[in-house]
Each structure stands twice: as structure tokens, then as C-alpha cells.
Amino acid sequence: MSFVSFSTDPNIMNQEQLNKLKENYANLIVDGMDMDTLVQFALDSLMNDMEKWDEVDVKEEVLYLYDDETWKDLQESV
């Protein structure tokens, strides 16, 4: 037998409310950014996501989203 526990504290949000709160807060942060800050944030986030990728991972991603020519161009740029 399992029991589902519901908080009786009206100040504690359920998961759906918490997710909406997070989304609203993220929108507030983004709305307060100028374009340069927004671009830097996007670049930092992407680089953080790719931190543990090796060359094969990067190549697979580039080929999935773009094409072989883009991969070659990126290789030549370094």
C-alpha cells in the first residue's frame, strides 16, 4: 500500500507551480538583458553543455544539425 503525501502548508508549491515560477523568473532575467548580455549568456550555456564532449561528439552534433561542409569549415577555423 502506498500513501501520497500532500503538503498542508499553503506556501509550498506543487511541482507544476514551481515549474511555472521558474519559467516566469527565467523570463524576468532574460527580459532584463541587453542583446550583448543575452548572446554571451547563450554562448556560455552552450559551451557549458559541450564541456565534456570530445571531437566525435562535436562532429556528430554538427553533422546532425548542419552538414559536412559546415564541419569542414569549423575544422579549418581552428
C-alpha positions, 0 to 999 in steps of 0.5 A: 500500500502506498500513501501520497503525501500532500503538503498542508502548508499553503506556501509550498508549491506543487511541482507544476507551480514551481515549474511555472515560477521558474519559467516566469523568473527565467523570463524576468532575467532574460527580459532584463538583458541587453542583446550583448548580455543575452548572446554571451549568456547563450554562448556560455550555456552552450559551451557549458553543455559541450564541456565534456564532449570530445571531437566525435561528439562535436562532429556528430552534433554538427553533422546532425544539425548542419552538414559536412561542409559546415564541419569542414569549415569549423575544422579549418577555423581552428 
